[in-house]
């Protein structure tokens, strides 16, 4: 098994040998005189690691069980094993209790090949991208021994995205102080919901996640899985990276003002004017191929871990059965038909063909969202079936620098997608397979519908951003005070939403920016109710109601797209120039309403949390933010506080 480590699949820091003990009941100890990150990276590339591996701690007895017999070990230092070449490695449970999952997670620099033959210095969990998948069943206690060996000025943490954890276990910079380089922390929580979640740092997430620090957490319900009748399941961790000619990460903040403004407004996604060409990743690699049997249903558990790219997944000629999202299964499956190519209605684009903009075509995931999809692949044996990424008209911003030096918003592309579709990965059909006959069950589960009272508390937030400064910097916000924007650094407990344990409330989240954003809450699922659309009138000064859309099926979410507000129709002016009016910020908006219950699960979960600055003994409040990470870190985030009625 140790020999498998020498294959180059794992490049780990030798310093871990003396710091991470498998199966330890306590957190790893703080490292004395930790080495510099540069030294760690040099150790990754040298032969000095190999002799040390032979003296590593004994591999847990679980590795010799029938379940793992023959599985190649990715790293006993990290207690992970490989599950084939396509999926991420799996964290090994080092606890013998069948109702406890105990794993070791180490944040560590490594060298990784996103593209074959192009090594990139990355930050990882346990030496791989994605980090190991943590698997548990409903009701299990999860214990994670976390050690931070990434030398970042922001420290480290793990946020358990979507998991309903105690406040001090949430991993945000409001819930707990960061873990310094060489430090450790023990996360403990119970998982009571069957769904796919993910984990990532939260102190400078735009850089930490881009550099590779993320992984999946899958909670099983054996009875529900059996009822689906789909044995073949794969986890798809979807991401993109932006690398320079040497294979290293491009700048995290462009210098040119118009490029900086576009980078901040659009997030770290493809920026044609700056020559950025993002590399699409599935489970940490570009260009993957997954062998499948035609006619046999394939369950794809997808999570979008990209900083800002909207992942719109399409399989040409194939329907997708969407059976679940962030909070688990729907009550009944939803059909998603293939994306079509249509004529771009903007006459200035030269009559090009673009992807349609129908949300019921393909599966659309904004950053942080998950989807549970079943596909029945068809085609001749030996053929490749591409799984495609398609653009979404999310309101991409374009800027220019005027003669005055001001950075001016020149265009918001929000009518139809503007980027060509790309291959994400391929399914290689092997064998004849049965005739396609699988159909999803008509009923998947029953979800308790939240019924807020007529006088239920309204938790109000306003997403927006200002015009660029001459440097290209942009200020974002998620709160307003007396109509004045309040970015995150300026807010205090007196400015944020308050709730009580047990409240059933309504989120009212207004999007005043000129494009799609999304809304992520920590600690609690919500049920989307409706979205109102408002635009501005011909004078560009007054708000005008357009329409209201209700959600036609019940779902539980922690992250959701809030559409950009509609703009007035484009037209040719008297000089025959095509004009697309842009409403001033605040005059056009969309308004999401969603029901939420602040449930402490019978007192078993610590949800009372208040304050903005945590201590070692006490959590701060619960985070809410846009999960376009560049937006959150520029101020589009807030927190809310929960107290017990007796307090």
Buried (B, 14 or more C-beta within 10 A) or exposed (E): BBEBBEEEBBBBBBBBBEBBBBBBEEBBBBBEEBBEBEBBBEBBEEEEBEEBBEEBBEBBEBBEEEEBEEBBBBBBBBBBBBBEEBBBBBBBBBBEEEEBBBBBBBBBBBBBBBBEEBBBBBBBBBBBBBBBBBBBBBEBBBBBBBBBBBBBEBBBBBBBBBBBBBBBBBBBBBBBBBBBBBBBBBBBBBBBBBBBBBBBBBBBBBBBBBBBBBBBBBBBBEEBBEBBEBEEBBBBBBBBBBBEEEBEBBBBBBEBBBBBBBBBBBBBBBBEEBEBEBBBBBBBBBBBEBEBBBBBBBBBBBBBBBBBBBBBBBBEEBEBBBBBBBBBBBBBBBEBEBBEEBEBEBEEEEEEEBBBBEEEBBBBBBBBBBBBBBBBBBBEEEBEBBBBBBBBBBBBBBBBBEEEEBBBBEBBBBBBBBBEBBEBBBBBBEEEBEEBEBEBEEEBBEBEEBEBEEEBBEBBBBBBBBBBBEEBBBBBBBBBEEEEBBBBEBBEBEBBBBBBBEBBBBBBBBBBBBBBBBBBBBBBBBBBBEBBBBBBEEEBEEBBEEEEEEBEEBBBBBBBBBBBBBBBEBEEEEEEEEEBBBBEBBBBBBBBBBBBBBBBEEEEBBBBBBBBEBEEEBBBBBBBBBBBBBBBBBBBBBBBBBBEEEE
